[in-house]
């Protein structure tokens, strides 16, 4: 902490005019936010909160004013790096130094049917296990958010799978299997938890600067040497335009590199559900099929994305001379069965029941289903992929409030991709739910958003642009 | 209240991008702010606050976020009028309809030694009492703020003077004397009290839009038919530049006129203390001297300002064909002794002891004084008038926190105005205090800020610019 007293009002007065804060001011802000959060937690428990020194105090209104001023004026590269770093170290952090390994992770800004994490972790872990130098994936994931799915919700459909490892067990699992897939611990990056709740409440969620600090503080708390970011663009992406997605990607790359982590961001197309299935268990099933060697045509985009992202991770970890060679290696690891072997290893380390992978299709038990068919002959022209994501959520795959259970079996199967020629009556989506009554609304949503046209629209390429320290100004 | 539910987050989402809010949204914001304030007051008293409906709730963080978004993007003329109006009617208001009079008031943005209210109220009241049609001044004033003095603090140096009339007694006093001079009631414009405290806390005080809503809501709650604004410019003004003062003046004129109140704003120079004395009782003394017919040379600027402002009020009230003729009339009312007669009447109606006006100089009893003399021969070139104001406050005329008493006798006497030729050793200021120990720091402050130069600087004209509905876009 700085030697002289910093007052929140002085931070606001600078930031409301877009002036650059000092490192001490940014650190003081995060410090007071964490103390504010601890006080709120104590009050919520009915405990008498610790008396704070005047210089440690910040009010709810002052946090909100600072967030809105940042929303309006943004942050310089340095300020963003300081904010991210102060948040990263605001609670416990993972320390990978004793593992003697190259830690690398992947983060996605969120998509529909995007289960690439489930393939990438075993692919990279297989390379880490079998080849020197060591490489490991300390993957801390999230749950379903808005119209997008969450890795934890998918993994937890595997009977017994424990996503609440904690950092000590995570280190052990990484040592054993070279990949751990878990949820955030309560003590990891507490500043983000407080600021995120406040942003949600004050209309400051969409700031690319605050999004970067939130994502990167959590990823960097994994003690990463390399990070690959999958930044979605298109109708299913959170960011509304290509330019805004690219700006966010640039901020994240510069913030990662300033923190000493090799960082690449791939801008990837999210105009339709990724792969064959969108839901929870059905996404695990799709990955198990792929790892067992069955490559369904609808999974082609998923496999391509997963091997390209893995390729960058393998390249950062010194397993290949180029990212392209890394993608080739990833595909070989997948095809050879090494990724599946690694997957079984990882699931077992998380206490998951691997016996269900023998016949994954049999584990899919929706009580109700309905097929959306082409209303006329023509080419599948497009859809609002965010609307498709919401349909998946409303079938039961998502939750309406935190803590609610999600359905393992709800979701959709895609039968066609954009550009596919359809005859009238051909299936486009099969909808699954555990409750017949939940089918009608998502069916209408999907029916309304799917467009069929007489002329073929060429789909966007999967990878639109790649940003690294060589292309981003730091 | 609007029929459909409005949520604070929707208001924030619009305002953070500078979109115009609807009237219903602005009114809902003020409605929820008042309920929020009532809850806080109840909590502060240890009472169980009323349970609010979800649609009536706003959090401290959300109020702060909205204030910061307004600070950044401002408000349209319509939004500002809606906000001012919603604040104006957020609590009790004065209703002048039964008085059958033209209500007119003056408001100043705050200066040093500016006691024009003490002259204007009796001048206009004298015209209201003695001439048809009726005209009255329902003047609700404030206390010393920052480096500036407050009318209430000055009036309360008159033994017995009651500034806490309340609205019922105010109507009676207006009927009797045609001028009432009182403090705000606890129930008048409660939205401003809450928002002002929040602005102070969140670095959003200086927004000209929020300043306008704050000032105009309180003035319009006096049920005014006419309003004259004295907007200070120069080194003693709150607004840092001429352009910002003018912008604020334009906003206030357009807001007043949109509310149906004839409004004029005079941009007036505040580069040095106004008149002869700056303090509390000594300012009353100066005014009594003037009203009794003694016009000290140092009071010339004060008399000019007071008659010009009164002139506009008399013109709005139909007492003169032009503002200039109104100023002439005001000067005659002052010179004839009619204003002094009115003053005695007004003070008596407020239970003030008028016997002290027989020898006002004798009532001035500072325990300590010191004279700042010219350090060399030359022309008085200028000073930081804000610094002079702070020196006056620190002599004891101001308070360091709300509720503290102020010294009746502390302050300064000006012996020279900008442009005056001084010989070495000539007095510039006499400092008064009730505590010898309080002289040293203000003396040093004044000594440091007063500049003497070999060439004469022409002082700025007192009236810089006049804004009315004819010069301001509404």
Interface residues (C-beta under 8 A of the other chain):
Chain A: X9 X12 X13 X16 X59 X60 X61 X62 X63 X64 X65 X67 X68 X69 X71 X72 X198 X201 X202 X203 X204
Chain B: X9 X12 X13 X16 X59 X60 X61 X62 X63 X64 X65 X67 X68 X69 X71 X72 X198 X201 X202 X203 X204
